[in-house]
Amino acid sequence: MKVHGAVYSTASQRVFACLYEKQLEFELVPIDMIGAGAHKKEPFISLNPFGQVPAFEDGDLTLFESRAINLYIAHAYADKGTQLVYDGKKMATVSVWMEVEAHQFGPVALKLVWELVLNPTLGMTTDAAVVQEAAAKLGQVLDIYEARLGQSKYLGGDDFTLVDLHHLPFIQSLMGSQVKKLFDSRPRVSAWCTQILARPAWLKVVAMQVNN
Amino acid sequence: MKVHGAVYSTASQRVFACLYEKQLEFELVPIDMIGAGAHKKEPFISLNPFGQVPAFEDGDLTLFESRAINLYIAHAYADKGTQLVYDGKKMATVSVWMEVEAHQFGPVALKLVWELVLNPTLGMTTDAAVVQEAAAKLGQVLDIYEARLGQSKYLGGDDFTLVDLHHLPFIQSLMGSQVKKLFDSRPRVSAWCTQILARPAWLKVVAMQVNN
């Protein structure tokens, strides 16, 4: 199995986390996005015509879009490592909360990651008005998460699933920013973050960044 | 089965289309969004705390997020009507293109639906700069679709699946706007649109709007 991506890419991290949870070996093929813009050129765009990392190969199968890659891995290697998907009605609820991550949490978290983490690193300015609006929206999403985590141990149900895993890269990134307090001030959200950020599979992803 | 939604809501239409493809009977529970803002109040927000239509009930199971609802319906009623999902590697590719619809096509199409269809209807102005930027992005996505439809009959493979179905509400809406030409000018995209818009299940969804 090959992941074409970058250790600093949050979407790539999502796939690394899944592969480590499933205890699968993989080769990272580094894509030099910042220096060479390699994600917008051949040979990468033959793997993903949209020019975004990661792309994934398993034998003759080529996939892109991190959440779809993870669904494939979780189903195809069901008997390995952590069970991350289920069947029937239990999976239906997991799917709902996977969509919540993708459409409610993800866009607002990504905006904050750019403004508060990436822009400062790249020497660009942070737009305080954008931060304020996005932080308010994130607070509303986390209020709903706080209620949800009173009903079940994890967001998708009583087991850790792809739902929780897909949140990890943005949460890790935002924990070093001023919006950390939005997570810390909600007791169940805070406990959930602490728990999922401490998973051995995720710590391996963090170590990849440190060692880079 | 109950769909809590509105006939003019594109996300609700996505679920209606799936139910008609599966030849399943359902009850529409109308949510008065425009007049009463009923989607932001009880009892609706007990079905979906994010306050967005549709919500869905099947016996004791309650779901929200249209794409998750459709995944459940397609799997749970696999033996009814049109097959919309598959297994294994074939499903992995379907999942990739479902994510493409959700993240590449959907946000840009929704922006154009607001600017070109909903704002004029609601007496609000259209922002020409937003339209120009979104139309350019939509053109880039449709270029990739044009190439993809040279490799397979439908976007997710050689069969009609949830991928194509999930595109229908936005395409239907944009076909009455100035960006229709972006679809018409690409031969394979144009033929694909003509084919999926003519499906009997989709024509039933269109009829719901006309009869409303």
Interface residues (C-beta under 8 A of the other chain):
Chain A: P49 F50 L61 L63 F64 E65 R67 A68 I69 L71 Y72 H75 A76 G88 K89 M91 A92 T93 S95 V96 M98 E99 V100 A102 H103 Q104 I144 A147 R148
Chain B: P49 F50 L61 L63 F64 E65 R67 A68 I69 L71 Y72 H75 A76 G88 K89 M91 A92 T93 S95 V96 M98 E99 V100 A102 H103 Q104 I144 A147 R148
